[in-house]
Amino acid sequence: MDYLLPFLFWVHLLSLAVGGAAVFGIPLIGAKVPTTAAEMRPVLFGIITQLSSLGRAAFALLLVSGLLMFWFKYGWVSPGPWFAVKMVLVALMLGNIIYSGINAKRAQSGDMAATKRGPQLSVLGVALFLLVIATAVLAFD
């Protein structure tokens, strides 16, 4: 058990880094799609799809490692109100991830409204990511 919490924390931080790469990388690549030649767009969408898959895997690992650390370290007792705020933001982030995936498929198939919605969802994803980190700092000092 002496090594389990540090290992889970390592997994959590590694997942945070991978998730951050997706959260910040997808909008950067997505911004290039409208000005890219039509024959190159599938390449960009392929990169976005790969980053999205990595981001979803990272989010799943964050949930699992976070829940295990919360159980082992705090015994399911909240360390304070900022933790509750963080969990609400995590739930919103999950919703944004799901909806962004649906929207990306629509955009890839040529739906212009979905294409225009993509940057807004990306900004929301970045904001939620940063807010989750901020509330984690406040919750756990």
Backbone torsions as a table, in degrees:
resi	resn	phi	psi	omega
1	MET	NA	-26.0	179.6
2	ASP	-62.2	-27.3	-178.1
3	TYR	-100.4	-13.9	-175.2
4	LEU	-68.4	-48.6	-179.5
5	LEU	-63.0	-45.4	176.1
6	PRO	-61.8	-36.5	177.5
7	PHE	-65.3	-45.2	178.3
8	LEU	-62.4	-38.5	178.3
9	PHE	-65.5	-39.6	176.6
10	TRP	-61.3	-47.0	177.9
11	VAL	-59.8	-41.7	-179.6
12	HIS	-61.7	-47.7	-179.3
13	LEU	-67.8	-39.9	176.9
14	LEU	-61.5	-43.8	178.4
15	SER	-64.4	-37.2	177.1
16	LEU	-62.3	-42.2	179.1
17	ALA	-64.4	-45.5	179.9
18	VAL	-65.4	-44.0	177.4
19	GLY	-61.4	-39.5	177.5
20	GLY	-63.5	-37.6	176.5
21	ALA	-60.6	-40.7	178.8
22	ALA	-69.7	-45.7	-177.1
23	VAL	-60.2	-39.7	-178.8
24	PHE	-91.1	-29.5	-177.2
25	GLY	-74.9	-42.1	-177.2
26	ILE	-59.1	-46.1	178.4
27	PRO	-64.0	-34.9	179.4
28	LEU	-64.4	-43.4	179.0
29	ILE	-72.7	-42.1	179.4
30	GLY	-59.2	-32.3	179.5
31	ALA	-66.3	-23.1	-179.9
32	LYS	-83.7	-18.1	-174.4
33	VAL	-58.2	-48.3	-176.1
34	PRO	-62.3	-27.9	-176.7
35	THR	-100.3	3.8	-179.3
36	THR	-91.3	145.2	177.3
37	ALA	-57.1	144.0	-174.9
38	ALA	-54.5	-37.3	-177.9
39	GLU	-72.1	-16.6	179.5
40	MET	-95.3	-13.8	-177.8
41	ARG	-59.7	-39.4	177.4
42	PRO	-59.2	-31.8	177.1
43	VAL	-65.4	-46.2	179.1
44	LEU	-64.4	-42.4	177.8
45	PHE	-63.7	-33.3	176.6
46	GLY	-63.8	-42.0	178.3
47	ILE	-66.2	-43.7	178.1
48	ILE	-59.9	-42.1	179.4
49	THR	-62.4	-42.6	178.3
50	GLN	-64.4	-45.1	177.8
51	LEU	-62.7	-38.4	178.6
52	SER	-63.5	-42.0	177.6
53	SER	-62.5	-44.0	177.2
54	LEU	-62.5	-42.1	-179.9
55	GLY	-63.2	-41.7	178.9
56	ARG	-66.1	-40.7	177.1
57	ALA	-63.5	-41.9	178.8
58	ALA	-63.1	-41.7	179.3
59	PHE	-62.4	-41.9	178.3
60	ALA	-62.2	-43.3	178.3
61	LEU	-66.0	-36.3	175.9
62	LEU	-61.9	-43.5	179.0
63	LEU	-63.0	-47.8	-177.4
64	VAL	-65.7	-50.0	-178.3
65	SER	-65.7	-38.0	178.8
66	GLY	-64.7	-44.5	178.1
67	LEU	-63.8	-41.7	178.6
68	LEU	-64.0	-42.8	178.0
69	MET	-64.2	-41.4	178.9
70	PHE	-61.1	-40.9	178.9
71	TRP	-67.9	-51.9	-175.5
72	PHE	-69.3	-38.2	-174.6
73	LYS	-89.3	-37.8	-173.5
74	TYR	-113.4	-5.3	179.0
75	GLY	58.6	37.0	178.9
76	TRP	69.1	11.6	177.5
77	VAL	-97.7	123.3	-176.4
78	SER	-61.8	134.3	177.8
79	PRO	-76.4	-0.5	177.4
80	GLY	152.3	178.6	-175.8
81	PRO	-66.2	-30.0	179.4
82	TRP	-65.0	-28.0	177.2
83	PHE	-65.7	-41.1	178.0
84	ALA	-63.7	-41.3	176.8
85	VAL	-61.1	-43.9	179.1
86	LYS	-59.1	-43.2	-178.6
87	MET	-66.0	-36.6	175.8
88	VAL	-63.8	-43.0	178.4
89	LEU	-64.9	-37.6	176.7
90	VAL	-62.9	-41.4	178.0
91	ALA	-63.7	-42.1	176.6
92	LEU	-63.6	-38.3	178.3
93	MET	-63.7	-42.0	177.2
94	LEU	-60.0	-44.5	177.1
95	GLY	-60.6	-41.2	178.8
96	ASN	-65.5	-39.1	178.6
97	ILE	-62.9	-45.4	-179.2
98	ILE	-64.3	-49.2	-178.0
99	TYR	-66.4	-37.4	178.2
100	SER	-62.9	-37.1	177.4
101	GLY	-64.7	-43.7	177.0
102	ILE	-63.0	-45.1	-179.6
103	ASN	-63.1	-39.9	-179.4
104	ALA	-63.2	-40.0	177.8
105	LYS	-63.0	-40.4	177.9
106	ARG	-65.1	-43.3	179.5
107	ALA	-63.5	-40.5	-179.5
108	GLN	-64.6	-30.2	179.7
109	SER	-85.2	2.8	174.1
110	GLY	106.0	3.0	179.5
111	ASP	-70.2	109.5	-176.2
112	MET	-69.1	-32.9	177.3
113	ALA	-64.1	-40.0	177.5
114	ALA	-66.9	-37.8	178.2
115	THR	-61.5	-42.0	179.3
116	LYS	-70.1	-29.5	-179.5
117	ARG	-75.9	-24.6	-176.3
118	GLY	-53.0	-50.5	179.8
119	PRO	-61.1	-35.7	178.5
120	GLN	-65.7	-41.5	177.9
121	LEU	-66.6	-34.2	177.7
122	SER	-66.0	-43.2	177.7
123	VAL	-62.0	-42.5	177.1
124	LEU	-61.7	-42.8	178.7
125	GLY	-61.1	-44.0	178.0
126	VAL	-63.5	-45.3	-179.8
127	ALA	-61.0	-45.6	179.2
128	LEU	-63.7	-42.1	178.2
129	PHE	-57.3	-48.8	-178.9
130	LEU	-66.8	-37.3	178.3
131	LEU	-68.7	-37.2	176.7
132	VAL	-62.3	-43.9	179.2
133	ILE	-63.9	-44.6	-179.7
134	ALA	-60.9	-44.1	-179.5
135	THR	-71.3	-28.5	174.7
136	ALA	-65.2	-41.3	177.0
137	VAL	-61.6	-44.5	179.9
138	LEU	-67.7	-35.1	-178.2
139	ALA	-73.4	-36.1	-172.5
140	PHE	-114.7	9.2	-179.5
141	ASP	58.8	NA	NA
